[in-house]
Amino acid sequence: MKFSSSIPSSSRGISVFSKVFPFKCKYFGLGRNGLVNGGSGARKFSSGSSPASFRSRIGGSRSSELSRSRGGGGGERGGFQGGSFSGRIGQAKSLIEEEDEVDDWISELKPDSFRLEGTSGSDDENSGRDRFRGSGRGRDSGSMRSQRVGRGGLSASRRSRETEDSDLGYGQRQVGGSLLGGRKQALQIFDADDEKKEKAIPSFGDFLSEEDSEEDDEEDLKPISGSALKDKTHPVPDISSGKDESYLSETRFDQCAISSLSMKGIKDAGYEKMTVVQEATLPIILKGKDVLAKARTGTGKTVAFLLPAIEAIVKLPPVDRDQKRPPINVLVVCPTRELASQAAAEAAKLLKYHSSIGVQIVIGGVRLSLEQKRLQANPCQILVATPGRLKDHIENTAGFATRLMGVKVLVLDEADHLLDMGFRKDIEKIIAAVPKQRQTLLFSATVPEDVRQICHIALKRDHEFINTVEEGSEETHALVRQMHLVAPLDKQFSLLYALLKDHIADDIDYKVWIVYLLNVDFWMSKIILL
Ligand SMILES: Nc1ncnc2c1ncn2[C@@H]1O[C@H](COP(=O)(O)OP(=O)(O)OP(=O)(O)O)[C@@H](O)[C@H]1O
């Protein structure tokens, strides 16, 4: 997500914003415990507990759009668009349908001009320097180009220690502790005449560009290729400008027992050294062990599970091409269709020279019948799926359950999000639908109780727990920009509406945000007003 200058330059956006936010207000970088700095003239509200506080976490990471895949595994785009935040709200008028009414309502607020500014909240709230450094997140550039040096001056990859996790009840490896620093940013709103403080503002449109899944039939039936998926990938985080922590290890891919065809794909993708999580997990996964890997988003875990999964397929006897129901050998389950698209795109990259191995994707939002035809037309050994849609196929697609009996590797990506999003039952169903004799890889940024429960069901008892997240380190990826707005309670809804509306107008491939409301009664009353 970028906050680009397109927001202030959008007259419609300005008018809405200014109507909504008719006062000079400053926003503060998020400290571990909330607001860290006020700044003169700022309008302060206490963070967290105060109903007047609005904090927005905005990230370019995959984890920031979980709402999309709610219901049906891939999520309906209309989670917001259709005005159906939830059943109850769904009975009220749609936010979009009743746009004019909302505009009227917003225009009753006193207009004023405004500017937005992003700050790097944690280090440099007031200077305005280095703000949104690296806003071109650079994933497109294809690789994590430079080594980051840890806060303690240590490259994360060089740190490796084994600790005992009593909670989990088995040996865990802790690797590369300080991967992340959690860059924090604050969104600031100023008066228009506060020229000095104006900065390029990352635009909402810098989030994922995800195609509408209701493509035409012909497009949908095409097999997934690297180039076809190229545009769907997130930009590679450009960490070349980063000054802290290292994602890359010193270990090169060619030091691992990887097939020459995979190596060619890796090389073409621009990867040379492994990331910390790849270095830690690859040798173990390649041995065929089950793994629970605790790793944050954006640290290269997709390659960490895909590469050894591809290698597992390479070792299988060739499949009869005329087989009616060719087995699916690797099943990757992701919480959102965006994550699934990314994983499939990454797989397509790695499979570039494996002409006999195919990848397909099944996600909510795409017509089931189209996916069925595509699965039929382009048999695949790797299937990337969102849980709801996968369950749909298990139940409704002829021969699908049989094909799943060929699964050798099951991957649960972002397991914590899968469970947060209420997919537990679907996951259990999926686990039951694949053979017991398989390798299971579970990746998660956090390992709360519900993830442990899934581990008990999904993983073998002797699985390895590999932890690349240092104890006590912050939850959020250093490159996931975080922002928060502080606004009086009675302006929050209109501000939120304006932000969403502007974002949607700015980028038709908009993302839906999940908004956690601090004062539900207040918000409900506002929403019902619509
Ligand atoms: N060894 C590597 N060297 C350079 N770039 C890499 C390497 N491994 C992965 N990348 C790139 O880094 C980016 C982030 O990796 P990836 O998406 O796999 O991370 P992730 O942990 O799965 O994060 P997310 O949850 O956001 O997808 C990807 O665009 C990928 O192409």
The ligand as a Tripos MOL2 file, in Angstrom:
@<TRIPOS>MOLECULE
LIG
   31    33     1     0     0
SMALL
NO_CHARGES

@<TRIPOS>ATOM
      1 N1         16.1470  -16.4350   -1.1420 N.pl3     1 LIG1
      2 C1         15.5660  -15.3560   -1.6160 C.ar      1 LIG1
      3 N2         16.3170  -14.3840   -2.1450 N.ar      1 LIG1
      4 C2         15.7510  -13.3000   -2.6260 C.ar      1 LIG1
      5 N3         14.4290  -13.0650   -2.6700 N.ar      1 LIG1
      6 C3         13.6230  -13.9990   -2.1340 C.ar      1 LIG1
      7 C4         14.1540  -15.1850   -1.6070 C.ar      1 LIG1
      8 N4         13.1220  -15.9300   -1.1690 N.ar      1 LIG1
      9 C5         12.0050  -15.2480   -1.4160 C.ar      1 LIG1
     10 N5         12.2990  -14.0810   -2.0060 N.ar      1 LIG1
     11 C6         11.3660  -13.0580   -2.4340 C.3       1 LIG1
     12 O1         10.9580  -12.3600   -1.2850 O.3       1 LIG1
     13 C7          9.5810  -12.0240   -1.3610 C.3       1 LIG1
     14 C8          8.9280  -12.4070   -0.0720 C.3       1 LIG1
     15 O2          8.9310  -13.7910   -0.0080 O.3       1 LIG1
     16 P1          7.6210  -14.5850    0.3090 P.3       1 LIG1
     17 O3          6.4290  -13.9520   -0.3090 O.co2     1 LIG1
     18 O4          7.9150  -15.9800    0.0310 O.co2     1 LIG1
     19 O5          7.6100  -14.3610    1.8320 O.3       1 LIG1
     20 P2          6.5650  -14.8890    2.7660 P.3       1 LIG1
     21 O6          7.2630  -15.1090    4.0370 O.co2     1 LIG1
     22 O7          5.7980  -15.9850    2.1650 O.co2     1 LIG1
     23 O8          5.7300  -13.5770    2.9070 O.3       1 LIG1
     24 P3          4.2650  -13.3280    2.6410 P.3       1 LIG1
     25 O9          3.5820  -13.9790    3.7850 O.co2     1 LIG1
     26 O10         4.1310  -11.8460    2.5740 O.co2     1 LIG1
     27 O11         4.0270  -13.9880    1.3020 O.co2     1 LIG1
     28 C9          8.9990  -12.7750   -2.5340 C.3       1 LIG1
     29 O12         8.6160  -11.8740   -3.5320 O.3       1 LIG1
     30 C10        10.1030  -13.6500   -3.0440 C.3       1 LIG1
     31 O13        10.1540  -13.5970   -4.4390 O.3       1 LIG1
@<TRIPOS>BOND
     1     1     2 1
     2     2     3 ar
     3     2     7 ar
     4     3     4 ar
     5     4     5 ar
     6     5     6 ar
     7     6     7 ar
     8     6    10 ar
     9     7     8 ar
    10     8     9 ar
    11     9    10 ar
    12    10    11 1
    13    11    12 1
    14    11    30 1
    15    12    13 1
    16    13    14 1
    17    13    28 1
    18    14    15 1
    19    15    16 1
    20    16    17 2
    21    16    18 1
    22    16    19 1
    23    19    20 1
    24    20    21 2
    25    20    22 1
    26    20    23 1
    27    23    24 1
    28    24    25 2
    29    24    26 1
    30    24    27 1
    31    28    29 1
    32    28    30 1
    33    30    31 1
@<TRIPOS>SUBSTRUCTURE
     1 LIG1         1 GROUP 0 **** ****
